[in-house]
């Protein structure tokens, strides 16, 4: 067979594979970002609407209770930064802020040994998936 006959078919096959991979990456981005958003909205909602319970939990973890409202506001603003494409730098900072929030939450739960660290680890996995798929789509 002539290689000039096979080359265009091979190139079109590679393009098809690339399109399918990008579709899967987009699906992973939207799914992880959506689930992360749901978790953060539920968390912020608890901070605002169930303040007494959250205050007890923060106190048991050794955190000051005066950071509950600012942290709830920061979570909502972080979601706004992630969902809007206004500033890449602001989006990066939002991802970084969530990373440290989840890291501190997981480590606090592990230190007090209350067994409640799974939510922070799930959020961390969703955060990493959202971040790295966003970076892949931005290339």
N, C-alpha and C positions, 0 to 999 in steps of 0.2 A: 504494500500500500504506500501511497505517496504521503509524506509527512505534511505537505501543505494542505492535504485534505483533513488530516487528524487534528492539526493545531487549532483551528477555529472551534472545533467541537470541544476540545479539551479546555480552551479558554472559557467558552460559554458554560461548561460544567463547573469550573472554578467560580465563576460569577454567581451561578445558582447556589452553590454551597455557601458562599459568602453572604448572600441575601438571606438564606435560611438561618445562618448563625446570627446575623444582626437582628432578625425577628425574635429569636430566642433570647438574645441579650435584652432587647426592648421589653419583652414579656417579664423577664426576671427583674428589670429595673422597676417597672410599674407595679408589679406584685409586691416586691420588697419595700418600695417606698410607700405604697398604700398601707401595708400592714404596719410598718413603722409609724406612719401617721396615726393610724387607729390607736396604737399603743400609747403614743405620746398625748393624744387628745384625751384618752381615758385617764391617763396619769394626771394631766393638768386639770381635768375635770374633778378628779378626786381631791386635788390640792385646794381647789376653790370651794367645792360643794360638800366636802366631808373633812373639813379642816381639823376637827377634834381627833378623829381617828388617825389622820396623817400626822398630827402633832405628837401623838403617843408613839407612833412608829419611829418618827425622826428622833425623838428623845431616847428611845430604846437603842437606836443605832449610834447614839452619841453625837448627832448633828443638832445644831441650834434650830429652834422652831421658827425663828424670824426669817429664815431663807425660803420658807415654803412658798409664799406668794411670789417673790422674785423668780424663783425657779420655775414656777408654773407659767409665768409670763415669758421667761426665757425659752421654755419649751415651745410655746405657741409662736414666738418670733423666729425660732429656729426652723420650725416647719414652714413658715412663710418664706424664709430665705431659701429653703430647699426647693419649694414648689415654684417660686418665681425665678426667672432667668435674668434678673436685673444685674446681678454682679456675681461673677464666678468666685471672686475672693470671699465675698460674704457667704456664699454657699459652702465654700471650703471651711470657713470658720464655724458655720453651723454644724457641719459634720464633725468637726473637731470637738466642739462643745458637747455634742451628744456622746461622742466617744468617752470623754472624761466623766460625764454624768453616769454613763453605764458602768464604766470601770470602777468609779467610787462606790456606786450602789452595790455592785457585785462583791467588791472587797469588804464593804461594811457588813453585808449579810454573812459573808464567810467568817469574818472576825468574830461576830457575836454568835455564830453557829445556830442561827434560827432556821436554816434550810430554805430560805426564801430568795436565793440568788438566781434561780432559773429564769425568772422574768428578765433580769438584766442581761443574762447570757443570750437569751432569744433575741432581745433588742439589739445586742451587739452583732449577732449574725445578720439580722436584717439590715443593720446600719452598714456593715462591710459589703454586703451584697448590693445595696443601693448605691453606695459610693463607688465601688469598683466597676459596676455596670454603667454608671453615669460617666465615669472617666473613659470607659471603652467607647461609649456612644459619642463622646465629645471629640474623639480623634478625627 
